[in-house]
Amino acid sequence: MDDGTVYTRDFSCVAGTRIVNQLRNEQWIRSPCILGVDEAGRGPVLGPMVYASAFCPQSSNISDRGYADSKTLTHEARAKLFRAIDADTGVGWVAHIMSAQHISNHMLGKDKVSLNSLAFDATCHVIRSALEGGANIKQVYVDTVGDAERHRERLSRAFPGIDFTVCPKADSLYPIVSAASIVAKVIRDKSLVDCQQVLSLQGDVGTGYPGDAATMVWLKGHIHPVLGFPPLVRHSWETSARMLEPPEAVSIKFEADDAVDGGGAICSAQQRLNFARTGGAGLVESSGLGRHIFFRARKLQRVTDVF
């Protein structure tokens, strides 16, 4: 869903989905605004991680609206508050959804990206989307990820001219962060259900956290011994990685894994593809040296050199 589109309550499990409620015609977004950022789903082994921002005029008093840390609210209370936030033309919000597959691909890919880096990028996304929507953001409150001061400095460099407050428990201290917390949690929970339906996965997934007995039962019931888990699962989590070890799953080792050089050291040289020549002429190998990086990165060699 593109930025600025009308909110349709369709929480896709597509990586990088951004949802923005429509406030372009509201005059207040041009006045000085505050914005809060919070996340939901950082720790679960199932489903997406959602970052959300909520923003409103600095002159607004939202302390009496019942916004609170989403973890302290019941499911029903969160849903009611979310509907109120979404219907309030004096409050804007943005959500950035990162699917389990998106998280795993980045954390396990060739150029590995840490969860903290993904979180920082998502924080920037929800702030930038509010700015692109016309909001005149002057003050931002963020729940800390790692070292609070370092996090604040990075955000200040990314958004010059905006004053950042980064601290633990911001979702309990600042109502605008509480509002973002509610948005993130409701969308995370709904997106988990939507993803399960899209993937036609049956059973009670629980909360998605490793400590949830229902979640662990669901994981054990959805192991494929060769293909592993469905895309709803974060393969980059230690919980899922341990469950894919024998005897529950088949151990697979590729030829290029743990390649050893002449001195016995582990090396990361390009994988060589071996093919048998027709007519029994033996084997040929392609090192990829001198080839364009596109072909070397994909371990491709000329077919005419092989057959």
C-alpha positions, 0 to 999 in steps of 0.5 A, a space after each residue: 500500500 502506497 503512502 497517502 492512500 486511504 486506510 483500508 484495514 487490509 494489513 498485508 504480510 508483504 515486506 515493507 508495507 506502509 500504511 498512512 491514514 489520510 490527513 493531507 486536507 487537515 490544516 493542523 499538520 502545517 502547524 508545529 507537531 509532535 510525533 511518537 514512535 514505537 514498535 510491536 513484534 520485535 521478539 516473536 518468532 512468528 509474524 511481522 514486526 511493525 513500527 508505527 508513528 503517531 503525530 498531532 499538534 504541539 498545542 493539543 492536549 491528548 493526556 486525557 484520551 486514555 492512551 497507554 502502553 499497549 502491553 498494559 491494555 486488553 485486546 478489546 481496549 486496544 481495539 477501541 482506542 485504535 478505532 478512536 485514533 484512526 477516526 480522530 482527524 486531529 491525530 495522524 499515524 503511519 505504520 511500517 510492516 516488516 514480514 517474517 520473511 523480510 526480516 529473515 532474508 536480511 538477517 541471513 542474507 549475504 550482506 547481513 543486516 542486524 535487527 537493530 539496523 532494521 529497526 532504525 530504518 523502520 523508525 526513519 520510514 515512519 518519521 519520513 512518511 509523516 514529513 512527506 505527508 506534510 506534517 510539520 514535525 518539530 519534536 519526536 519521542 522514541 522508545 530506545 533501541 540499545 544505547 539511548 544517546 547513540 540512537 538519538 544522535 543517529 536520528 538527529 543526523 538523519 533529520 536535522 532540525 528536529 528535536 529528539 527525545 529517546 528514552 526507555 519506557 517512552 510508551 508509558 511516559 508520553 501519550 503520543 508514543 502510547 498512541 503509536 504503541 497502540 497502532 503498532 500492536 493492533 496492526 501487528 496482531 491483525 497482520 499476524 492473522 492476515 498472514 496466516 490466512 493468506 498462507 492457508 496455515 491452520 492452527 492456533 499460533 498463540 502470541 508468536 513468542 517463543 515462551 508461548 506454549 501454543 506457539 511452540 506447539 504450532 511450530 512443531 506441527 509445521 516443520 517440513 523435514 527438508 523445506 523447513 518452516 513456512 514464511 510466517 516463521 522467522 528463520 533467523 531466530 535461534 528458536 526456529 534454527 534449533 528446531 530444524 536440527 536432526 532428528 526433526 529435520 534433515 541436515 543439508 550441507 552445500 559444497 561451498 559451506 566451510 570451504 577450506 584453503 590450502 593452509 586449512 583456514 576457512 575461506 569465502 572464495 567463490 563457489 565453483 560449479 562442477 559439471 561432467 563433460 559429455 563424452 566422459 572428458 572429465 570435469 571443468 571448473 569456473 572460478 569466475 575470475 575476470 567475470 563481471 560482478 553480476 555473474 560472480 555474485 550469482 555463481 554463473 558460468 558460460 554454458 558453452 564452456 561446460 558442455 
